[in-house]
Amino acid sequence: MTPGSGRFLGEFEHRVDAKGRVPVPPRFRAELKDGVVLTPGAEKCIVAYPVSEWEKVAAALTAGIVSSSKLRRLNRALFATAFSLEIDHQGRITLPAPLRDYAGIRDEVVIAGANTYLELWNNELWLAEKASSQEHVWQIIESLERR
């Protein structure tokens, strides 16, 4: 996060150690001081939410009085595969093996700011996703403006 902005910005490449630990970029550590929740992302990445943002996601998913089958499936997909972690005294988090396997993360990881959360990517998948996103960004913006 940039100081005072409330937003995660930028991308950072890090090595994953033999125990599956990765350093959290120093500029993000204060926002994650209360912990972080990791869950599989829709695009084969790991999504890292500050606890405060995860609470907002959880609240939004429990706001309805009646639970539809789609909502139950979404809850299972998100909550059953989520991991709540703390940053260690050296500023690292341990990426659980199921999430590393899901995202194809081995020796290196790209940590990308995504507004109110972070995404952790396999380097090759990140390069492809970043190129695709940048190629289509104006089309996406224009489609949102029409609403």
Secondary structure as GFF3:
##gff-version 3
##sequence-region A 1 147
A	DSSP	beta_strand	11	15	.	.	.	ID=ss1
A	DSSP	beta_strand	21	23	.	.	.	ID=ss2
A	DSSP	alpha_helix	26	29	.	.	.	ID=ss3
A	DSSP	beta_strand	36	40	.	.	.	ID=ss4
A	DSSP	beta_strand	46	50	.	.	.	ID=ss5
A	DSSP	alpha_helix	51	62	.	.	.	ID=ss6
A	DSSP	alpha_helix	69	79	.	.	.	ID=ss7
A	DSSP	beta_strand	83	85	.	.	.	ID=ss8
A	DSSP	beta_strand	92	94	.	.	.	ID=ss9
A	DSSP	alpha_helix	97	103	.	.	.	ID=ss10
A	DSSP	beta_strand	108	113	.	.	.	ID=ss11
A	DSSP	beta_strand	118	121	.	.	.	ID=ss12
A	DSSP	alpha_helix	123	145	.	.	.	ID=ss13
###
